Amino acid sequence: MKPPVGVVLHLDERKLPAQVFDRIAARSGLLRDRRKKAIEAWNNFGKPGRDPDRLGGVMSIIAKNGAWTPHMKVAQLRNHWDQVVGDVIAQHSYVDSLYDGVLTIRAKSQVWATQLTYMAPQLTSTIQERLQGLDIREVRITGPHSHSFRRSAMGRRLR
């Protein structure tokens, strides 16, 4: 006949039931709580205060708690850029980014960038007026991207 498992594994037989059954007892408490909550939810179904919130309300709560508000305001600025600068200028420029309070506006040509540079103080006040809570300390206007050979392989050969 074989010796008991506790003897073979050198286990303290006085602590063995507690080690085995504590985990099971804790799980049964969780299951009991889950069943109790399910019964309460079923009994309260349809009562005032139990109706689900609308998606817009839930998303606004998530946006406020998740620090998404500045990103959403920049998206709103991009969508309504024509209302800030007018239709003609909006066709030739767009909001590029907002980083550390610096709003970057990119123009499609250097002529439009110059025009927007003259309008920068007016743009700042209009944006701060319409999009309250958006922290803009500086407006940078840039022209179109130009390719630089400075860091490319071809640029290294030309030096």
C-alpha positions in Angstrom: 0.0 0.0 0.0 1.2 3.5 -0.9 1.7 6.2 1.7 -0.7 9.2 1.6 0.1 12.1 -0.7 0.7 14.5 2.1 3.4 12.2 3.5 5.0 11.7 0.1 5.1 15.5 -0.7 6.1 16.4 2.9 3.0 18.6 3.4 1.7 19.8 6.7 -1.6 17.9 6.9 -3.1 20.4 9.3 -2.7 23.2 6.7 -3.6 21.2 3.7 -7.4 21.6 3.8 -7.0 25.4 4.3 -4.7 25.7 1.3 -7.0 23.7 -0.9 -10.4 25.0 0.2 -9.6 28.7 0.8 -9.4 29.4 -2.9 -12.7 27.5 -3.6 -14.4 29.3 -0.7 -13.3 32.7 -2.1 -14.6 31.8 -5.5 -18.0 30.7 -4.2 -18.3 34.2 -2.5 -17.6 35.9 -5.8 -20.2 33.7 -7.6 -22.7 34.4 -4.8 -22.2 38.2 -5.2 -22.5 37.9 -9.0 -25.8 36.1 -8.7 -27.1 38.6 -6.1 -26.2 41.5 -8.5 -27.9 39.8 -11.4 -31.1 39.3 -9.4 -31.0 43.0 -8.3 -30.5 44.2 -11.8 -33.4 42.0 -13.1 -35.7 43.3 -10.3 -34.8 47.0 -11.0 -35.2 46.7 -14.8 -37.3 49.5 -16.3 -37.4 51.5 -13.1 -36.5 55.2 -13.2 -32.7 55.8 -13.3 -32.0 52.5 -15.0 -32.4 53.6 -18.6 -29.2 53.6 -20.6 -27.6 56.9 -21.5 -27.5 58.2 -25.0 -24.3 57.5 -26.9 -23.4 61.2 -27.2 -23.6 61.6 -23.4 -21.4 58.6 -22.8 -18.9 59.8 -25.3 -18.7 63.3 -23.8 -18.0 61.8 -20.4 -15.3 59.6 -21.9 -13.8 62.6 -23.7 -13.7 64.7 -20.5 -12.3 62.0 -18.4 -9.8 60.9 -21.0 -8.3 64.3 -21.7 -9.5 64.1 -25.3 -11.0 67.6 -25.3 -8.0 69.4 -26.9 -7.8 66.8 -29.7 -11.6 67.1 -30.3 -11.3 70.9 -30.4 -8.5 70.7 -33.0 -10.6 68.3 -35.1 -13.5 70.8 -34.8 -11.2 73.6 -35.9 -10.1 71.5 -38.9 -13.7 70.8 -39.8 -14.7 74.4 -39.6 -11.6 76.1 -40.8 -13.5 77.9 -43.5 -15.6 79.7 -40.8 -12.4 81.0 -39.2 -10.5 82.3 -42.2 -13.2 82.4 -45.0 -13.8 80.2 -48.0 -11.0 81.5 -50.2 -8.2 81.2 -47.7 -9.5 77.9 -46.4 -9.1 76.4 -49.9 -5.4 77.3 -49.8 -4.6 76.4 -46.2 -5.3 73.9 -43.4 -4.6 73.3 -39.8 -1.6 71.0 -39.5 -1.1 70.4 -35.8 -1.3 71.7 -32.2 1.6 70.7 -30.0 2.5 72.4 -26.7 0.3 75.4 -27.4 1.7 76.0 -30.8 -0.9 75.8 -33.6 0.7 75.1 -37.0 -1.1 76.2 -40.1 0.2 75.0 -43.4 -0.5 77.0 -46.6 -0.4 75.6 -50.1 2.0 78.3 -51.4 4.3 80.9 -49.9 2.0 83.7 -51.0 -0.9 82.3 -48.9 1.5 81.7 -46.0 2.4 85.4 -46.1 -1.3 86.4 -46.2 -2.0 84.2 -43.2 1.0 85.6 -41.3 -0.5 89.0 -41.5 -3.8 87.5 -40.2 -2.1 85.6 -37.3 -3.3 87.9 -34.4 -6.8 88.0 -35.8 -6.7 84.1 -36.1 -5.6 83.7 -32.6 -8.4 85.8 -31.1 -11.0 84.2 -33.4 -10.0 80.7 -32.5 -9.8 81.5 -28.7 -13.2 83.1 -28.9 -14.9 80.2 -30.7 -13.1 77.3 -29.2 -12.8 78.1 -25.5 -10.6 75.8 -23.5 -8.1 75.3 -26.4 -4.7 76.5 -25.2 -3.1 78.4 -28.1 0.0 80.4 -27.2 1.5 80.8 -30.6 0.3 80.4 -34.2 3.0 79.3 -36.8 2.2 79.6 -40.5 4.3 77.5 -42.8 4.4 77.2 -46.6 4.3 73.9 -48.5 6.8 71.2 -47.8 10.0 71.4 -49.8 12.2 68.4 -50.1 15.6 68.8 -48.6 18.6 66.8 -49.8 20.4 67.6 -46.7 19.9 64.2 -44.9 19.4 62.0 -47.9 22.0 59.7 -49.5 22.2 61.9 -52.5 22.8 65.0 -50.4 25.7 63.3 -48.7 27.3 62.6 -52.1 27.0 66.2 -53.2 28.9 67.5 -50.3 
